[in-house]
Amino acid sequence: MATVNTCVHDVRLVGGRLCLDFVNTVDSHLKSVPKEYLKCYSDLVVWSVRLYALNQERGDYLIQVAAQRPVEANAIIEHAKSLRSALYRIFSALIHRHKPLDNDLDIVNGALVAAPYRSRILASANGFVWGYADESQALDQPLWQVLWSAVDLLTSAECQLVCQCAGEGCSWLFLDTSRTHSRRWCSMADCGNRFKAQRHYARHYKKL
Ligand SMILES: [Zn+2]
């Protein structure tokens, strides 16, 4: 699929949960030519470090391991995109009160089986993250925190607060923790302002 050039350092973080920001690493799921932020394995690691899902030392190590196992690293990126699409469809089904597809649940459950047990918590720069017992060389490590974040959210009361941006062509998801639960946009500075500008011009030209 053709994609628009992007840099993972630039992707906006508006989801409010790791798994939702992971779903938002493509802009968007609704476009035929999306902006793809996860173009290679190191993008996934850089994104994970940026969101404190991996520490810098671990991220650097995984990039070194991936350089020695490039075929596997590419397969992890394809797996990450498959998981991302499945999570997007599951959360979309939740938002629209539809039954999720069995195939999408199978993708998430299959990834969970492949992930290790959550055997401890670790202090991170942003609080705590789930830890695991060994110093694994598994290249799918960046996806484990995403998976656990998704499962924790989907099985919590907070899952009712997951919303999708109302911006035209924007698929981004976020947790609406506003007091009135009336947040409509992934970002007021982006989709919100675009909507206001379109409404302004529509009103202006109607008068002409
Ligand atoms: Zn948006």
Residues whose N, C-alpha, C, O or C-beta is under 5 A from the ligand:
A	BS01	ZN	C165 G167 C170 W172 C186 S187 C191
